[in-house]
Amino acid sequence: MRFSDGTELAIHGLWWIAQHERQGDGEPALLSHIAEAQGVSESYLAKVFQRLAHAGLLVSKRGKSGGFQLGRSADEIRIGQVARIFEGESDDEIHTCADGKRGCLARSHCGITEIFGRAINRMFETLNEKSIGDLVREASNPIARIERTWLR
């Protein structure tokens, strides 16, 4: 399984904002700074952040001192939770049974659907073992060094 660009950008963006909040002056993180650091357009990142805000993981502030802040503690934002926002809330959105497409004979007794379901559950259990806060604490480089690396 390959995660979407939205999932990747969401996790990196949340990590970036959490780092900013940890090291910053309490001001919201600017979308332009995050987009530049990640090498993506502001409009695309804004769409990703809009979904995160809708889920309550980010808060957007408008105006002169506007930007983005975490909607809850970095320790409360689980990686699996972020992935579910972009990859799908149900296992059916990640793996679709072939019955509707090709008239599969196995139907409700399908071992393929069962094994994919178990694999998806284990994957999200593993992703939920880590929070954005965990990733921030595990980072070995301060944000300024990370920005210099990304901006090369």
FIVOVO-216791 format. One line per 10 residues: number of its first residue (from 1); for each residue x negated, y, z negated of N, C-alpha, C, CB. Coordinates in steps of 0.05 Angstrom, whole numbers, padded with zeros to 5 digits. Glycine has a CB too. Layout:
<nuvos>
NUM = X:Y:Z:X:Y:Z:X:Y:Z:X:Y:Z  ... $
</nuvos>
This chain:
<nuvos>
1 = -00017:-00024:00000:00000:00000:00000:-00018:00025:00000:00019:00000:-00024  -00010:00044:00016:-00024:00069:00017:-00005:00091:00006:-00033:00076:00046  -00016:00106:-00013:00000:00128:-00024:00001:00151:-00005:-00011:00137:-00051  00022:00166:-00005:00026:00189:00013:00007:00211:00005:00055:00198:00013  00003:00230:00024:-00013:00254:00018:00001:00270:-00004:-00016:00271:00043  00027:00270:-00005:00042:00284:-00025:00034:00274:-00053:00071:00282:-00021  00033:00248:-00056:00025:00237:-00082:-00003:00246:-00090:00027:00206:-00082  -00021:00243:-00071:-00049:00251:-00076:-00051:00280:-00084:-00067:00245:-00051  -00038:00298:-00068:-00039:00326:-00074:-00026:00333:-00101:-00026:00342:-00052  -00004:00319:-00107:00010:00324:-00132:-00008:00317:-00156:00036:00308:-00133 $
11 = -00021:00294:-00155:-00038:00286:-00177:-00062:00305:-00180:-00048:00257:-00173  -00075:00311:-00157:-00097:00330:-00158:-00089:00358:-00167:-00111:00332:-00130  -00065:00367:-00157:-00055:00393:-00165:-00049:00395:-00195:-00031:00400:-00149  -00036:00374:-00205:-00030:00373:-00234:-00056:00373:-00250:-00012:00349:-00241  -00075:00357:-00241:-00101:00356:-00255:-00114:00383:-00255:-00119:00335:-00241  -00113:00397:-00232:-00126:00423:-00229:-00113:00443:-00248:-00124:00433:-00200  -00086:00443:-00249:-00072:00461:-00267:-00077:00455:-00296:-00041:00460:-00261  -00078:00429:-00303:-00085:00422:-00330:-00113:00431:-00338:-00082:00391:-00334  -00132:00428:-00320:-00159:00438:-00324:-00159:00468:-00328:-00178:00430:-00301  -00144:00482:-00311:-00142:00511:-00312:-00130:00520:-00339:-00124:00522:-00289 $
21 = -00109:00506:-00348:-00097:00513:-00374:-00116:00507:-00397:-00071:00497:-00377  -00131:00486:-00395:-00149:00479:-00416:-00172:00499:-00419:-00161:00450:-00411  -00182:00509:-00396:-00205:00526:-00396:-00198:00556:-00392:-00224:00518:-00374  -00173:00561:-00386:-00165:00588:-00377:-00157:00606:-00400:-00143:00586:-00358  -00144:00628:-00391:-00136:00650:-00409:-00106:00650:-00413:-00145:00676:-00398  -00092:00628:-00406:-00064:00627:-00409:-00048:00636:-00385:-00056:00643:-00433  -00061:00647:-00365:-00048:00657:-00341:-00041:00633:-00324:-00066:00677:-00326  -00019:00634:-00309:-00012:00612:-00291:-00033:00609:-00269:00016:00618:-00278  -00036:00585:-00259:-00054:00579:-00237:-00042:00588:-00211:-00061:00548:-00236  -00058:00600:-00194:-00049:00611:-00169:-00049:00589:-00148:-00067:00634:-00160 $
31 = -00027:00587:-00133:-00025:00568:-00111:-00047:00571:-00091:00003:00571:-00097  -00054:00596:-00085:-00076:00600:-00065:-00102:00588:-00074:-00079:00630:-00060  -00109:00590:-00099:-00134:00579:-00109:-00133:00548:-00108:-00139:00588:-00139  -00111:00537:-00115:-00109:00507:-00115:-00110:00497:-00086:-00083:00498:-00129  -00095:00510:-00068:-00095:00502:-00040:-00123:00504:-00028:-00075:00519:-00024  -00137:00526:-00034:-00164:00529:-00023:-00182:00507:-00034:-00174:00557:-00030  -00180:00502:-00060:-00197:00482:-00072:-00192:00454:-00061:-00193:00481:-00103  -00167:00448:-00053:-00160:00422:-00042:-00162:00421:-00012:-00132:00415:-00051  -00166:00444:00001:-00169:00444:00030:-00143:00438:00044:-00189:00424:00038  -00121:00449:00033:-00095:00445:00046:-00081:00472:00049:-00077:00425:00030 $
41 = -00061:00473:00065:-00046:00498:00069:-00029:00504:00044:-00029:00497:00094  -00026:00530:00039:-00009:00538:00016:00020:00529:00020:-00010:00568:00013  00030:00530:00045:00057:00522:00050:00062:00493:00044:00065:00529:00079  00043:00475:00052:00046:00447:00046:00045:00441:00016:00025:00431:00061  00025:00454:00003:00022:00450:-00026:00047:00461:-00041:-00003:00463:-00036  00058:00483:-00031:00082:00494:-00043:00105:00474:-00043:00090:00520:-00029  00108:00460:-00021:00129:00439:-00019:00125:00417:-00039:00130:00428:00010  00100:00409:-00042:00093:00388:-00061:00100:00398:-00089:00063:00380:-00059  00091:00422:-00096:00096:00434:-00122:00125:00438:-00127:00080:00460:-00125  00141:00444:-00106:00170:00448:-00110:00182:00422:-00120:00183:00457:-00083 $
51 = 00174:00400:-00109:00184:00374:-00119:00176:00368:-00147:00174:00351:-00100  00152:00376:-00154:00142:00372:-00182:00158:00390:-00201:00112:00378:-00184  00164:00414:-00192:00179:00433:-00209:00208:00423:-00212:00180:00461:-00196  00219:00412:-00191:00246:00401:-00192:00248:00378:-00212:00256:00391:-00164  00226:00363:-00215:00224:00340:-00233:00217:00349:-00262:00204:00320:-00223  00211:00375:-00265:00204:00386:-00291:00175:00383:-00299:00221:00372:-00312  00158:00375:-00280:00130:00372:-00286:00114:00398:-00283:00118:00351:-00268  00125:00417:-00268:00113:00443:-00264:00134:00464:-00269:00101:00446:-00236  00124:00488:-00277:00141:00512:-00279:00128:00533:-00262:00144:00521:-00309  00144:00545:-00244:00133:00567:-00228:00141:00593:-00240:00144:00564:-00198 $
61 = 00122:00611:-00240:00126:00638:-00250:00124:00657:-00226:00105:00646:-00272  00143:00675:-00223:00144:00694:-00200:00132:00720:-00209:00172:00697:-00189  00125:00736:-00189:00116:00763:-00195:00086:00767:-00195:00127:00772:-00221  00078:00790:-00204:00049:00798:-00203:00032:00778:-00218:00046:00825:-00215  00040:00769:-00241:00024:00749:-00256:00036:00721:-00253:00023:00757:-00286  00046:00716:-00229:00059:00690:-00224:00039:00668:-00218:00078:00693:-00202  00050:00644:-00215:00033:00621:-00209:00047:00596:-00220:00005:00624:-00221  00032:00576:-00226:00043:00551:-00236:00031:00543:-00263:00039:00528:-00216  00048:00532:-00279:00039:00520:-00305:00052:00493:-00308:00047:00539:-00329  00040:00476:-00324:00052:00450:-00329:00079:00453:-00343:00033:00432:-00346 $
71 = 00098:00437:-00335:00124:00438:-00347:00126:00423:-00373:00144:00427:-00327  00106:00407:-00379:00104:00393:-00404:00075:00387:-00409:00121:00366:-00404  00069:00376:-00432:00041:00370:-00439:00029:00351:-00418:00040:00357:-00467  00003:00356:-00412:-00011:00339:-00394:-00011:00310:-00403:-00041:00349:-00390  -00010:00306:-00429:-00009:00278:-00440:00018:00264:-00435:-00015:00278:-00469  00038:00280:-00429:00065:00269:-00424:00070:00263:-00394:00086:00288:-00434  00052:00272:-00377:00056:00268:-00348:00040:00243:-00340:00047:00293:-00332  00054:00222:-00335:00042:00197:-00327:00037:00195:-00297:00059:00173:-00337  00015:00183:-00289:00009:00181:-00261:00030:00166:-00245:-00019:00167:-00257  00041:00145:-00257:00062:00129:-00244:00087:00146:-00240:00069:00105:-00260 $
81 = 00093:00163:-00259:00116:00181:-00257:00113:00200:-00233:00120:00197:-00283  00089:00210:-00229:00084:00228:-00206:00086:00212:-00180:00055:00241:-00208  00075:00189:-00179:00076:00172:-00155:00105:00165:-00148:00060:00146:-00158  00122:00160:-00167:00150:00153:-00162:00165:00176:-00149:00164:00146:-00188  00157:00201:-00156:00170:00224:-00144:00166:00225:-00114:00159:00250:-00156  00143:00217:-00105:00136:00219:-00076:00139:00192:-00061:00108:00229:-00073  00136:00170:-00075:00137:00144:-00062:00165:00131:-00063:00117:00125:-00074  00181:00140:-00081:00208:00130:-00084:00214:00121:-00112:00212:00106:-00065  00239:00126:-00120:00247:00119:-00147:00253:00089:-00151:00272:00135:-00155  00261:00076:-00129:00268:00048:-00132:00248:00031:-00116:00297:00042:-00122 $
91 = 00245:00006:-00124:00227:-00012:-00109:00236:-00016:-00081:00226:-00039:-00124  00262:-00014:-00075:00273:-00017:-00048:00262:00004:-00029:00303:-00016:-00048  00255:00028:-00040:00244:00049:-00023:00215:00043:-00015:00245:00076:-00037  00202:00026:-00031:00174:00019:-00026:00172:-00007:-00009:00159:00015:-00052  00189:-00026:-00015:00190:-00051:00001:00219:-00056:00008:00178:-00075:-00015  00224:-00060:00034:00251:-00064:00043:00254:-00093:00054:00259:-00044:00065  00274:-00107:00044:00279:-00134:00053:00285:-00134:00083:00303:-00146:00037  00276:-00154:00096:00280:-00157:00125:00307:-00167:00133:00259:-00175:00137  00324:-00174:00114:00350:-00186:00120:00367:-00167:00138:00365:-00192:00094  00367:-00142:00131:00383:-00123:00147:00373:-00119:00175:00385:-00097:00133 $
101 = 00347:-00124:00179:00335:-00119:00205:00336:-00143:00223:00306:-00109:00202  00330:-00166:00212:00327:-00190:00229:00345:-00213:00220:00299:-00199:00228  00363:-00209:00202:00381:-00231:00194:00366:-00254:00180:00396:-00242:00217  00349:-00247:00161:00333:-00267:00147:00350:-00289:00134:00316:-00253:00125  00342:-00313:00136:00357:-00336:00125:00354:-00339:00095:00349:-00361:00139  00332:-00329:00084:00326:-00333:00055:00345:-00316:00037:00297:-00326:00049  00351:-00292:00046:00368:-00273:00032:00363:-00271:00002:00397:-00281:00036  00382:-00278:-00015:00379:-00274:-00044:00358:-00293:-00057:00405:-00278:-00057  00349:-00313:-00043:00329:-00331:-00054:00301:-00326:-00043:00338:-00360:-00049  00296:-00302:-00035:00272:-00295:-00021:00248:-00292:-00040:00276:-00270:-00005 $
111 = 00228:-00308:-00036:00203:-00305:-00051:00187:-00281:-00044:00187:-00330:-00047  00190:-00271:-00020:00175:-00247:-00011:00185:-00223:-00027:00178:-00243:00019  00211:-00219:-00028:00222:-00197:-00043:00214:-00198:-00072:00252:-00195:-00040  00215:-00222:-00084:00209:-00225:-00112:00179:-00219:-00117:00214:-00254:-00121  00161:-00228:-00101:00133:-00223:-00106:00126:-00194:-00101:00115:-00241:-00087  00138:-00181:-00081:00133:-00152:-00077:00145:-00137:-00100:00146:-00143:-00051  00168:-00144:-00110:00179:-00131:-00133:00161:-00132:-00158:00206:-00142:-00140  00151:-00156:-00163:00132:-00159:-00186:00107:-00143:-00182:00125:-00189:-00190  00096:-00143:-00158:00072:-00128:-00152:00076:-00098:-00156:00062:-00134:-00123  00099:-00088:-00146:00105:-00060:-00149:00108:-00053:-00178:00131:-00053:-00133 $
121 = 00122:-00069:-00194:00125:-00064:-00222:00098:-00063:-00236:00143:-00085:-00235  00080:-00082:-00230:00054:-00082:-00243:00038:-00058:-00234:00039:-00108:-00235  00040:-00050:-00209:00025:-00026:-00200:00034:-00002:-00216:00030:-00022:-00170  00060:00002:-00219:00069:00026:-00234:00063:00024:-00263:00099:00030:-00229  00064:00000:-00275:00055:-00004:-00302:00026:00006:-00306:00058:-00033:-00311  00009:-00002:-00287:-00019:00005:-00288:-00022:00036:-00285:-00035:-00009:-00266  -00008:00047:-00265:-00009:00076:-00261:00001:00091:-00286:00007:00084:-00237  00020:00080:-00300:00031:00094:-00323:00014:00091:-00348:00058:00083:-00329  -00008:00076:-00346:-00027:00074:-00368:-00043:00100:-00371:-00046:00051:-00364  -00044:00116:-00350:-00059:00141:-00350:-00041:00165:-00348:-00080:00141:-00328 $
131 = -00049:00186:-00361:-00035:00211:-00359:-00054:00232:-00346:-00025:00221:-00387  -00042:00254:-00338:-00058:00276:-00328:-00078:00285:-00350:-00041:00300:-00319  -00069:00285:-00374:-00087:00292:-00397:-00110:00273:-00399:-00071:00292:-00423  -00106:00247:-00395:-00128:00228:-00395:-00148:00234:-00374:-00117:00199:-00391  -00138:00241:-00350:-00156:00247:-00327:-00173:00272:-00333:-00140:00251:-00302  -00160:00292:-00346:-00175:00316:-00352:-00197:00310:-00373:-00155:00338:-00364  -00190:00295:-00393:-00210:00288:-00413:-00233:00272:-00402:-00197:00273:-00437  -00227:00255:-00382:-00247:00237:-00371:-00265:00251:-00350:-00234:00213:-00358  -00256:00275:-00341:-00272:00289:-00321:-00299:00297:-00333:-00256:00314:-00311  -00319:00292:-00318:-00346:00298:-00328:-00356:00326:-00320:-00366:00278:-00318 $
141 = -00342:00339:-00301:-00350:00365:-00291:-00330:00386:-00297:-00355:00364:-00260  -00339:00410:-00305:-00321:00432:-00309:-00308:00441:-00283:-00335:00456:-00323  -00286:00455:-00284:-00271:00462:-00260:-00287:00478:-00241:-00245:00476:-00268  -00304:00496:-00250:-00319:00513:-00231:-00337:00495:-00214:-00337:00533:-00247  -00349:00475:-00225:-00366:00457:-00209:-00349:00441:-00189:-00382:00438:-00228  -00326:00432:-00197:-00308:00418:-00179:-00300:00436:-00156:-00283:00408:-00195  -00293:00461:-00162:-00286:00480:-00140:-00308:00483:-00120:-00277:00507:-00152  -00332:00487:-00130:-00355:00490:-00111:-00358:00466:-00094:-00381:00495:-00127  -00354:00442:-00104:-00356:00417:-00089:-00334:00416:-00068:-00355:00393:-00107  -00310:00423:-00075:-00287:00421:-00056:-00289:00443:-00035:-00261:00424:-00072 $
151 = -00301:00466:-00041:-00301:00488:-00023:-00324:00487:-00003:-00303:00514:-00038  -00341:00467:-00005:-00363:00465:00015:-00353:00459:00042:-00382:00443:00006 $
</nuvos>
